[in-house]
Amino acid sequence: MKVRKKPIIVDAVKYERGSGIEDGFFYGMIDKTKGLIELPAGDLRGKHIPYIETLDGLMIINDGDYIVTDIKGERYPIKRDIFEETYEIIDENSTCDENAVCPGTLALKHEQTMENLVHRLDDVESKLARLANMAQDAWSSLDDRL
């Protein structure tokens, strides 16, 4: 079964260090095999690593990441390239909400409608082909009788 996620409107903020939207900072370092390693204050190997709290636990954020707040108020980070591939920015002054028709939502609904029409046309075409075969068989059977 194929499905399409319903379009919803969420809030997003591009993170920049010092913007104050992080929930806190770890002091430590990131190891490629061990992950985040917390270090004592003053350890010269460490740095302040920003994070936000999510349902999945604390998530590290980097400059340029987007922090999305969904319709339930839950926040989660998304890398810039993934955000730009999967989200469409709407007019910030828009009064769009999850029940409004916004240009991006309208385009998506139009695309879904077109896909449904193409699917229906494919069904009609296949039914017409079957009818044509049945008509051909009927004519052949009449020719045999005559």
C-alpha positions in Angstrom: 0.0 0.0 0.0 1.3 3.5 -0.9 0.2 6.5 1.2 0.9 10.2 1.3 1.4 12.1 4.5 -1.2 14.7 5.0 0.1 18.2 4.5 0.2 20.2 7.8 1.7 23.5 8.7 4.4 23.6 11.4 6.6 26.3 12.8 10.3 26.2 12.1 13.2 28.3 13.2 16.7 28.2 11.8 19.1 27.7 14.7 22.0 30.1 15.2 24.3 29.8 18.1 23.5 32.4 20.7 19.8 32.7 19.6 18.6 31.3 22.9 16.2 28.8 21.5 18.3 25.8 22.7 17.2 24.1 25.9 20.8 23.9 27.2 24.4 23.0 26.5 26.5 19.9 27.1 30.1 20.5 28.0 32.0 17.8 26.2 33.0 16.4 22.9 31.5 14.2 20.2 33.3 10.9 19.5 32.4 9.1 16.2 32.2 5.7 17.9 31.1 6.6 21.4 28.8 9.5 20.7 28.6 12.4 23.1 31.1 12.3 25.9 30.5 14.7 28.8 33.7 16.3 30.2 34.4 18.1 33.4 34.3 21.9 33.2 37.7 23.3 32.3 38.8 20.2 30.2 40.4 21.8 27.2 39.2 19.0 24.8 35.6 20.0 25.5 33.2 22.6 24.0 29.7 23.8 24.7 27.3 21.7 22.6 23.7 23.0 22.2 20.8 20.7 22.5 17.0 20.6 22.6 14.7 18.3 24.5 12.5 16.0 22.3 10.2 13.0 22.9 13.2 10.9 21.9 15.5 12.5 24.5 18.1 15.3 24.2 19.1 16.0 20.6 22.2 18.0 19.6 21.6 20.9 17.3 24.1 22.7 15.1 24.2 26.1 13.4 22.0 26.0 10.3 19.7 23.2 11.6 16.0 23.9 11.7 14.0 23.4 14.8 10.5 22.4 13.9 7.5 22.6 16.3 4.8 20.3 15.2 1.0 20.7 15.8 1.3 19.0 19.2 4.0 21.5 20.3 6.8 18.9 20.2 10.1 20.2 18.9 12.7 18.3 16.9 15.8 19.3 14.9 16.1 18.8 11.1 19.4 19.2 9.2 19.2 22.1 6.7 19.5 20.0 3.5 16.8 17.6 4.6 14.5 20.5 5.7 15.0 22.3 2.3 14.1 19.1 0.5 11.0 18.2 2.5 9.5 21.5 3.6 8.1 24.4 1.7 8.3 27.9 3.3 5.0 29.7 3.2 4.5 33.5 3.6 5.4 34.3 7.2 2.5 36.8 7.4 0.1 34.2 6.2 -2.9 33.4 8.3 -2.7 29.7 7.2 -3.4 27.1 9.8 -4.0 23.4 9.5 -7.5 24.0 8.3 -6.7 26.7 5.7 -6.0 26.4 2.1 -2.5 27.7 1.4 -0.8 27.8 -2.0 1.5 24.9 -1.2 -1.3 22.8 0.2 -3.5 23.7 -2.8 -0.7 22.6 -5.1 -0.3 19.3 -3.2 -4.1 18.7 -3.3 -4.0 19.5 -7.1 -1.2 17.0 -7.5 -3.1 14.3 -5.6 -6.3 15.0 -7.7 -4.2 14.7 -10.9 -2.7 11.4 -9.7 -6.2 10.1 -8.9 -7.5 11.1 -12.4 -4.6 9.4 -14.1 -5.2 6.3 -12.1 -8.9 6.4 -13.0 -8.1 6.9 -16.7 -5.7 3.9 -16.6 -8.6 1.9 -15.1 -11.0 3.1 -17.8 -8.4 2.3 -20.5 -7.9 -1.2 -19.3 -11.7 -1.7 -19.1 -12.1 -0.4 -22.7 -9.4 -2.8 -23.9 -11.3 -5.7 -22.3 -14.5 -4.6 -23.9 -12.8 -4.3 -27.3 -11.5 -7.8 -26.9 -14.9 -9.1 -25.9 -16.5 -7.3 -28.9 -13.8 -8.8 -31.2 -14.6 -12.3 -29.8 -18.3 -11.7 -30.3 -17.8 -10.7 -33.9 -15.5 -13.7 -34.5 -18.1 -16.0 -33.1 -20.8 -14.4 -35.4 -18.5 -14.8 -38.4 -18.1 -18.5 -37.6 -21.8 -19.0 -37.5 -22.4 -17.3 -40.8 
